[in-house]
Amino acid sequence: MIRLEYFTEDDFEQLIEWNNGTSPAFLLQWAGPTFIFPLSKSQLSTYLEDSNQQDATKLVYKVIDVQSGRTIGHISLGNIDYRNKSARIGKVLVGDTSMRGKGTGELMIKAIVKIGFEDLHLHRLSLGVFDFNIGAINCYKKAGFLIDGLLRDYRKMNDQYWSLYEMSILETEWQRD
C-alpha cells in the first residue's frame, strides 16, 4: 500500500538522488520537458511555485510506502482546469528501484485518479507516455486509461524522435476500488 503526501523542499534531495547517474533521456521519460538535465534544487523550487494550495492548478506529491514509511516515488496532477473539470497526470516516477515491477505504478495512478475525481470533482484526466514505454502503457491501461491517439515524433532526444501516446480516463469510466 502507498499514500500520497505533498512534495516539499525537504524531498528535493531524494528526487535528485534518484536521477543521479542517469541521463537526459531518463529525465525526459518521467518528467517530460519541465526539467533540464541534471535535475537541480532551483528547478524543483520553480516547479513547486504556486502548487499544493487551495485552488492551485498543480498538486505535487511524494509517494510513501505505508509499510516502511519510505519515500518511493513521485507524481503530480497539473494543468488543473476547474472550469472545464480536467487535469493532467505527470512526473510519474517509481524512484525506489526495489519497488518497480510490483504494481507500485498502478497504485500511484489509482491514488492520483481518486484525488482528481473524488477530491477535485474533475471529469477528465489525461497523461502522455512515450510509445516505447510498454510497461507504463500497460500500467495506465490497468488503471482504466484509454489511448486517445499518437503524437508522432513529438520530442527529440539526441538524434532520435520519440512519439507520444495521449491517454485519458473520464469520471464515468473510473472504477472506484
ZITAJO-V440627 format. One record per residue. N is the residue number from 1. SS is DSSP state (A for helix, B for strand, O for the rest). OMEGA is omega in radians with two decimals (999 if undefined). NEAR is the number of other C-alpha atoms within 12 Angstrom. Layout:
# ZITAJO-V440627
n=N ss=SS omega=OMEGA near=NEAR
n=N ss=SS omega=OMEGA near=NEAR
This chain:
# ZITAJO-V440627
n=1 ss=O omega=3.12 near=22
n=2 ss=B omega=2.96 near=30
n=3 ss=B omega=3.10 near=29
n=4 ss=B omega=3.04 near=32
n=5 ss=B omega=3.13 near=28
n=6 ss=B omega=3.06 near=26
n=7 ss=O omega=-3.12 near=33
n=8 ss=O omega=3.09 near=25
n=9 ss=A omega=3.13 near=23
n=10 ss=A omega=-3.10 near=16
n=11 ss=A omega=-3.08 near=27
n=12 ss=A omega=-3.06 near=27
n=13 ss=A omega=-3.13 near=20
n=14 ss=A omega=-3.12 near=27
n=15 ss=A omega=3.09 near=36
n=16 ss=A omega=3.14 near=26
n=17 ss=A omega=3.13 near=19
n=18 ss=A omega=-3.12 near=27
n=19 ss=A omega=3.08 near=31
n=20 ss=O omega=3.09 near=18
n=21 ss=O omega=3.09 near=14
n=22 ss=O omega=-3.05 near=18
n=23 ss=O omega=3.04 near=18
n=24 ss=A omega=3.14 near=23
n=25 ss=A omega=3.12 near=26
n=26 ss=A omega=-3.14 near=27
n=27 ss=A omega=3.13 near=29
n=28 ss=A omega=-3.11 near=31
n=29 ss=A omega=-3.07 near=32
n=30 ss=A omega=-3.02 near=34
n=31 ss=A omega=-3.06 near=33
n=32 ss=A omega=-3.05 near=29
n=33 ss=A omega=-3.09 near=23
n=34 ss=A omega=-3.06 near=22
n=35 ss=O omega=3.06 near=26
n=36 ss=O omega=-3.14 near=21
n=37 ss=O omega=-0.05 near=23
n=38 ss=O omega=3.12 near=24
n=39 ss=O omega=-3.09 near=31
n=40 ss=O omega=3.11 near=24
n=41 ss=A omega=-3.12 near=23
n=42 ss=A omega=3.08 near=17
n=43 ss=A omega=-3.13 near=21
n=44 ss=A omega=3.08 near=28
n=45 ss=A omega=3.11 near=21
n=46 ss=A omega=3.12 near=17
n=47 ss=A omega=-3.08 near=30
n=48 ss=A omega=-3.11 near=29
n=49 ss=O omega=3.08 near=19
n=50 ss=O omega=3.11 near=16
n=51 ss=O omega=2.98 near=25
n=52 ss=O omega=3.06 near=23
n=53 ss=O omega=-3.13 near=14
n=54 ss=O omega=3.12 near=13
n=55 ss=O omega=3.09 near=17
n=56 ss=O omega=3.07 near=20
n=57 ss=O omega=3.12 near=28
n=58 ss=O omega=3.04 near=32
n=59 ss=B omega=-3.04 near=37
n=60 ss=B omega=-3.03 near=38
n=61 ss=B omega=2.84 near=39
n=62 ss=B omega=-3.12 near=38
n=63 ss=B omega=-3.10 near=40
n=64 ss=B omega=2.98 near=30
n=65 ss=B omega=-3.04 near=26
n=66 ss=O omega=-3.08 near=15
n=67 ss=O omega=-3.07 near=11
n=68 ss=O omega=-3.07 near=13
n=69 ss=O omega=-3.11 near=16
n=70 ss=O omega=2.98 near=22
n=71 ss=B omega=-3.06 near=34
n=72 ss=B omega=-3.09 near=36
n=73 ss=B omega=-3.06 near=43
n=74 ss=B omega=3.11 near=42
n=75 ss=B omega=3.11 near=42
n=76 ss=B omega=3.03 near=42
n=77 ss=B omega=-3.05 near=42
n=78 ss=B omega=-3.12 near=33
n=79 ss=B omega=-3.12 near=27
n=80 ss=B omega=-3.11 near=33
n=81 ss=B omega=-3.07 near=23
n=82 ss=O omega=3.14 near=23
n=83 ss=O omega=-3.13 near=15
n=84 ss=O omega=3.05 near=14
n=85 ss=O omega=3.13 near=23
n=86 ss=B omega=3.08 near=29
n=87 ss=B omega=-3.11 near=36
n=88 ss=B omega=3.07 near=35
n=89 ss=B omega=-3.14 near=43
n=90 ss=B omega=3.09 near=35
n=91 ss=B omega=-3.09 near=40
n=92 ss=B omega=-3.12 near=39
n=93 ss=B omega=2.90 near=35
n=94 ss=B omega=-3.02 near=35
n=95 ss=O omega=3.12 near=33
n=96 ss=O omega=-3.03 near=25
n=97 ss=A omega=3.12 near=16
n=98 ss=A omega=-3.12 near=15
n=99 ss=A omega=-3.14 near=25
n=100 ss=O omega=3.11 near=20
n=101 ss=O omega=-3.10 near=17
n=102 ss=O omega=-3.14 near=16
n=103 ss=O omega=-3.13 near=22
n=104 ss=A omega=3.14 near=35
n=105 ss=A omega=3.13 near=38
n=106 ss=A omega=3.10 near=31
n=107 ss=A omega=3.11 near=31
n=108 ss=A omega=-3.13 near=42
n=109 ss=A omega=3.13 near=46
n=110 ss=A omega=3.14 near=34
n=111 ss=A omega=-3.12 near=33
n=112 ss=A omega=3.07 near=42
n=113 ss=A omega=3.12 near=43
n=114 ss=A omega=3.08 near=30
n=115 ss=A omega=-3.12 near=31
n=116 ss=A omega=-3.06 near=36
n=117 ss=A omega=-3.09 near=29
n=118 ss=A omega=-3.06 near=20
n=119 ss=A omega=-3.06 near=17
n=120 ss=O omega=3.11 near=29
n=121 ss=O omega=3.12 near=23
n=122 ss=O omega=3.14 near=30
n=123 ss=O omega=-3.03 near=29
n=124 ss=B omega=3.03 near=34
n=125 ss=B omega=-3.14 near=45
n=126 ss=B omega=3.05 near=37
n=127 ss=B omega=3.06 near=40
n=128 ss=B omega=3.14 near=39
n=129 ss=B omega=3.14 near=42
n=130 ss=B omega=-2.98 near=34
n=131 ss=O omega=3.14 near=26
n=132 ss=O omega=-3.09 near=17
n=133 ss=O omega=-3.03 near=19
n=134 ss=A omega=3.13 near=14
n=135 ss=A omega=3.13 near=20
n=136 ss=A omega=3.13 near=32
n=137 ss=A omega=3.12 near=28
n=138 ss=A omega=3.10 near=23
n=139 ss=A omega=-3.11 near=27
n=140 ss=A omega=3.09 near=36
n=141 ss=A omega=3.11 near=27
n=142 ss=A omega=3.14 near=21
n=143 ss=O omega=3.05 near=32
n=144 ss=O omega=-3.13 near=27
n=145 ss=O omega=3.08 near=34
n=146 ss=B omega=3.08 near=27
n=147 ss=B omega=3.10 near=23
n=148 ss=B omega=-3.12 near=19
n=149 ss=B omega=-3.12 near=18
n=150 ss=B omega=3.02 near=20
n=151 ss=B omega=-3.04 near=19
n=152 ss=B omega=3.10 near=17
n=153 ss=B omega=-3.00 near=16
n=154 ss=B omega=-3.14 near=20
n=155 ss=B omega=3.09 near=23
n=156 ss=B omega=3.07 near=19
n=157 ss=B omega=-3.05 near=20
n=158 ss=O omega=-3.12 near=11
n=159 ss=O omega=-3.07 near=9
n=160 ss=B omega=3.00 near=12
n=161 ss=B omega=3.13 near=17
n=162 ss=B omega=3.08 near=25
n=163 ss=B omega=-3.01 near=22
n=164 ss=B omega=2.99 near=28
n=165 ss=B omega=2.96 near=30
n=166 ss=B omega=3.14 near=28
n=167 ss=B omega=3.11 near=32
n=168 ss=B omega=3.04 near=32
n=169 ss=B omega=3.09 near=34
n=170 ss=B omega=-3.13 near=27
n=171 ss=A omega=-3.13 near=26
n=172 ss=A omega=3.12 near=16
n=173 ss=A omega=-3.05 near=18
n=174 ss=O omega=3.10 near=28
n=175 ss=O omega=3.10 near=17
n=176 ss=O omega=3.14 near=15
n=177 ss=O omega=999 near=11
